Amino acid sequence: MAETTDSHANWYTISPEVVGQELQVDPAKGLSMAVAQKRLQQYGPN
């Protein structure tokens, strides 16, 4: 997953399509259970 801390400090200023690309997710489909579990382990809960 892309590092987001400095590259997009103001997520609200970019389009949903770009956010999806940066976070490597299709907003229409969401994350698979496997990817969601992996990200939960890697980054913790929201």
GROMACS elastic network, one bead per residue, 0.5 to 0.9 nm:
[ bonds ]
;  ai    aj funct       b0    kb
    1     4     6  0.86912   500
    1    22     6  0.75825   500
    1    23     6  0.60528   500
    1    24     6  0.66039   500
    1    39     6  0.89397   500
    2    22     6  0.60619   500
    2    23     6  0.63812   500
    2    24     6  0.79484   500
    3     6     6  0.75927   500
    3     7     6  0.71989   500
    3     8     6  0.89871   500
    3    22     6  0.86030   500
    3    23     6  0.89038   500
    4     7     6  0.53190   500
    4     8     6  0.57213   500
    4     9     6  0.72754   500
    4    22     6  0.80119   500
    4    23     6  0.84839   500
    5     8     6  0.65204   500
    5     9     6  0.61033   500
    6     9     6  0.56158   500
    7    10     6  0.89063   500
    8    11     6  0.56991   500
    8    13     6  0.86633   500
    8    14     6  0.83570   500
    9    12     6  0.89278   500
   10    13     6  0.57494   500
   10    14     6  0.77484   500
   11    14     6  0.57706   500
   11    15     6  0.83888   500
   11    19     6  0.73718   500
   12    15     6  0.77274   500
   12    16     6  0.87923   500
   14    17     6  0.82912   500
   14    18     6  0.65160   500
   14    19     6  0.68897   500
   15    18     6  0.53243   500
   15    19     6  0.63827   500
   15    20     6  0.87408   500
   16    19     6  0.50070   500
   16    20     6  0.61488   500
   16    21     6  0.86257   500
   16    27     6  0.80490   500
   17    20     6  0.51380   500
   17    21     6  0.63051   500
   17    22     6  0.86959   500
   17    26     6  0.85378   500
   17    27     6  0.80148   500
   18    22     6  0.60548   500
   18    23     6  0.85154   500
   19    22     6  0.50743   500
   19    23     6  0.60783   500
   19    24     6  0.82710   500
   19    25     6  0.85141   500
   19    27     6  0.89863   500
   20    23     6  0.52144   500
   20    24     6  0.57295   500
   20    25     6  0.50630   500
   20    26     6  0.58824   500
   20    27     6  0.61415   500
   21    25     6  0.64290   500
   21    26     6  0.77060   500
   22    25     6  0.79957   500
   23    26     6  0.88707   500
   25    28     6  0.87149   500
   25    29     6  0.78698   500
   25    30     6  0.61713   500
   25    31     6  0.63291   500
   26    29     6  0.53890   500
   26    30     6  0.56009   500
   26    31     6  0.75136   500
   27    30     6  0.52264   500
   27    31     6  0.84136   500
   29    32     6  0.83209   500
   31    34     6  0.79747   500
   31    35     6  0.60141   500
   31    36     6  0.57645   500
   32    35     6  0.52860   500
   32    36     6  0.60725   500
   32    37     6  0.85315   500
   33    36     6  0.50529   500
   33    37     6  0.60362   500
   33    38     6  0.85438   500
   34    37     6  0.52042   500
   34    38     6  0.62026   500
   34    39     6  0.86878   500
   35    38     6  0.50372   500
   35    39     6  0.61262   500
   35    40     6  0.84652   500
   36    39     6  0.51883   500
   36    40     6  0.60403   500
   36    41     6  0.86511   500
   37    40     6  0.50062   500
   37    41     6  0.62560   500
   37    42     6  0.85646   500
   38    41     6  0.52313   500
   38    42     6  0.61286   500
   38    43     6  0.85361   500
   39    43     6  0.56389   500
   39    44     6  0.72223   500
   39    45     6  0.87723   500
   40    43     6  0.54161   500
   40    45     6  0.57989   500
   40    46     6  0.84774   500
   41    44     6  0.55824   500
   41    45     6  0.82473   500
   43    46     6  0.83733   500
